[in-house]
Amino acid sequence: LDEASTRFALVLKLLGDASENAPGVYRRGGLKRELTAPNGRSASSQLHALWGRVRGVDGAQLLVAGDADDYAPAAEELALGRANVTFADARVRDILRLLGALEDERRFVKLSGRLTTS
């Protein structure tokens, strides 16, 4: 998702992440976390976004599954953690709203335009 990756890099910059190499965004058919207890019992849960590795790409990348409405909340948490932002003031919330539009250029431009006018 090249265009979504470019937009995600912009979101991270707006949040204050100054690193040169922003992670890319990669769609997966599904994501899950599986935990196994010492007694051998396991449990799994479905995820919509997580940091992961992609063959042939250096560093952790943002892996997403489902629609933007599904993965945006999890991507918000990951972006905040990466940018080391803990306080969500109004501007941060507006920036995070961009994550729901990573794959929709028209909506992304509309929402980012509101950032510059407020």
N, C-alpha and C positions, 0 to 999 in steps of 0.2 A: 504494500500500500504506500507507494512513493509519495503521493500528495498528502496523505494522512500523516506520514512521517515528517514531512516538512512543516505541517501545521502543528504537530506535537512538539517539535523543536521550538517553534515560536511560543507555544504555551509555556514550556519550561523556561525560556528566556524571560518572559513576562513575569514569571514567578521568582526570578532572580537566580536561576541556575546558569552560572557563567561557564560551564564546561564546554569545550570545543566540540566534542563528539556526542551529539544527542542520540539517544537510542532510536531505532526505527520502529515502525508499527507493523506487525505481522499478524494476519488473520489465521486462525486455526479452526477446525471443525468443532472442536470441543476442548475444554481444559478441565482437569480435575486434580485435586490434591488427595493423595492416599496416605493414610497413616497406619502403621502396623505396631501393635502393642507387643511387649516382650512375650506375652502368652500366645502370640500368633494371630490373634484376632485383628481384623483390619476394618477401617471405615474410610469412606471416600466422600468428598463433597465437590459439587460442580463449581467452577470458577469462571468468571467472565474476563478477567485481566490479571496478568502476572508478569513479573520479570522472568525471562528465560533466555536460553541460548538458541541460536539459529545457525545451522550448519553453514560454514563459509563466511560468517559475519562475526567480527570481533566484538566482545562485550555483551552485556545483558541488553536484551531488546524487549519492547513491550509486546506481549502476545495477547491478542484479544479473540473472543469468541462471542457469537451472538450479534444482536443489533447494537447500535450505539447506545440506545436506552439501557441495554443490559450491561455493557462494559464501562460506560462513562463513570458511574459511581466508584467502581474499583480503580479505574485509571486515575481518578481524582486523588485517592489515597496514595497511590504509587507516585504520582507527580509531586504531591506535597512532601512526601518523604524524601524524594530525590533532591528537591529544591530546599529541603530543610526548613519548610514553612510550617509553623504550628498554629498561628493565629489566623483565622479566616475572616478578615474584614470584608466589607462590601466589594472592594476592588478584586480581592482574591477570589471571592465567589463568582464575580463576573468573568474572571479569567478562566476559572474551572468550568464554567458553562460552555466554553469553547470545546471542551473534550467531547461533548455530545454531538459536535458538528465536524469531527475530523474527516469524515468521508463525504461531506456535503459542502462543496466550496461556496455556494451561494449563501447558505446559512452561516458558515464560518466568517465570511466577509461581513455579513450583516451584523453578527454579534461582536466581531472585533472592531467594527466601526463605532459601536456604542462605547467602547473603551476609550477611544480617542476623543469623543465628544463629551464625556462626563468628567 
